[in-house]
Structure formats: structure tokens, C-alpha cells
Amino acid sequence: MNKCIFLDRDGVLNVERGDYTFLPKDFIISDGVPAALKKIKKAGYLAVVVTNQAGISQGLFTRKQMQVCHDILVERTGHLIDKIYYSPYHPSFSESLTRKPETLMLEKAIAKFDIDPSLSWLIGDRARDIECGQRMGLKTVLITENQLHRCNPDFVAENLIEAIDKYVLQP
């Protein structure tokens, strides 16, 4: 079985703007992300992105606009991402088992890539990310402490590179 690092997108891989990020000019890869992905891959982990993109169902942006940002992400991080799963749903418009904290995006990846959850991690910046990972038996890292009062992650880090260096790659 494989081991995996599941990664939230906004606030982990790219700069969190506090609003939907769907324009290429606003899609800024966070410092250290390419280096962190290289370390993830060198350590034998899959790198799978799981992201809620509710602005699609709200009509704020299109799947095509989101895909352009995902193409930028993959290219600027050296094509080290194995797969990107996204949920276009918003609870005000349509319920879905894919939207975190629900687990269907992770379940799909686990089945597709034969992933062992007990060897895997979820790194996110929201309580819903941590809850999703915990539901699947993953170790979790919360990026920044701004949602710490809403969840109980295994670890807290300032950014992805710290999460990888300080927790994931430690024996």
C-alpha cells in the first residue's frame, strides 16, 4: 500500500486571500511549497490535493477558471502533485459527500492509489480539513493557529515546509 500527504489548496499551497482565488494573477504559490513537495516525493509519499471550491456552485467562477489555477499550481511545483480532487459544492446550494469535512474526495484517492490511511497525513488550514482527515484515520497538521479553537489536530505548523520538516519527516 502507498502512503500519501493530502493537501488542502488555499492557505496551504497558495496564499489565502480571504476570498475565492480563481484568477491567475491572484494565484500565488506560498513560500516553500515546491521544496516541501520535493521532500514529500523523495520520502515516498503521494501528494494529493483535496480542495473545496464552492465558488463554482455559487456562480462566482467557472470550472475552467479553477482549472487554469490548478494548471499553474502543477506547473510551478514541478509536476509533483499526483492528483487534484475538488468539490464544487456549497451547502447553501447543494449538499455533497465530497465537500470537506465529508470524506469522499479522500475515499476516492485511497481507492485509486491504494493508500494506507495509517501511514498518511492531511495538512490543512481549516477545522473542516482536520475533521476530514481524522474521520479517515490520518495524522493531521493545522497550518496556522487561527482555527485551533475549532479543532484538535495532531500538530500545528506555520506553513507547509515546517509541517513536512518538523512532523511528517521525523521518525
Beta strands, then each sheet from edge to edge (+ up, - down):
strand 1: 3-7
strand 2: 45-52
strand 3: 83-87
strand 4: 121-124
strand 5: 139-143
strand 6: 155-157
sheet 1: 3+ 2+ 1+ 4+ 5+ 6+
end
